[in-house]
Amino acid sequence: MTFTSIWTIITKILDICLVWVMFYYIFKNIKNNIKMVLIFKGVLIIILIKVLSNLLNLYTIGLLLEYVLSWGPIALIIIFQPEIRNVLESIGRSQLLGRHKVLTVDEREKIVYEIMTAIEYLKKNRIGALVVLERNMSLQEYIEPANKIYSDITAPLLEAIFLPPNPLHDGGVIIQGDRLTCAGAVFKTSMNPNVNKKLGTRHRAALGIAEETDAIALVVSEETGRISIAVDNHLYYNLTLEEFKMKLIEELKPKTEVFYDADEEDDISE
């Protein structure tokens, strides 16, 4: 086998891999955008009807769909330009090599403890709050205009930020890894028509960031003291403290765990 033939095989494999990666990120981001999902379903339906019209020799509908398929892509780009831009922005925010920092078990436990202590206090006193934890997709565009903090995560700090009349209490805080990066962050609210009309701005903002990114958004209602988590395009509303804690722990775990933790390694060596 010559070098040329080996190089040809490598380039073909690379070509196929890049196509799969491209489709993976496109479909991954379409999945989190309701309008883009509807567009995708509509296009599939039109294609299926076109195939049926060809099979059954339906001349009129086939001719109409011919025009739709010819001019449809241009019309979709013009009409749904904001949605397409959002998907491209989401792909741009993705970090191929994962989150900024993979948390150890001890770090995750400390973060959960501090957050839960603050959430319990905020819930009891009916103080509204929005805490967003970054995962693989960067939240830099929300961090830039916000008030930078770069501090360790502690319950008293979280409580103080959201306690009125603190000027930062209306915005959200963003956590990167084991650091509280900023406060007073403003997020786009969800435009999902199926969202309950009774939900306030904080819940809609939490759902909005969960629709656009893979972040975890924690919400405390100022009106009722109810606590909720928005993640993966879904809002888990009115959870108990135990349900809230378990969901947070579950979502903070890395998708692929290391073979075993350091403590387990010590046990094995013994």
Sequence and secondary structure as in RCSB ss.txt:
>XXXX:A:sequence
MTFTSIWTIITKILDICLVWVMFYYIFKNIKNNIKMVLIFKGVLIIILIKVLSNLLNLYTIGLLLEYVLSWGPIA
LIIIFQPEIRNVLESIGRSQLLGRHKVLTVDEREKIVYEIMTAIEYLKKNRIGALVVLERNMSLQEYIEPANKIY
SDITAPLLEAIFLPPNPLHDGGVIIQGDRLTCAGAVFKTSMNPNVNKKLGTRHRAALGIAEETDAIALVVSEETG
RISIAVDNHLYYNLTLEEFKMKLIEELKPKTEVFYDADEEDDISE
>XXXX:A:secstr
  HHHHHHHHHHHHHHHHHHHHHHHHHHHHHT HHHHHHHHHHHHHHHHHHHHHHTT HHHHHHHHHHHHHHHHH
HHHHTHHHHHHHHHHHHHB TT  S    HHHHHHHHHHHHHHHHHHHHTT  EEEEE  SB  HHHHTTSEEEE
EE  HHHHHHHHSTT TTTTSEEEEETTEEEEEEE       TTS TT  HHHHHHHHHHHHSS EEEEE TTT 
 EEEEETTEEEEEE HHHHHHHHHHHHS SS  SS HHHHHHHH 
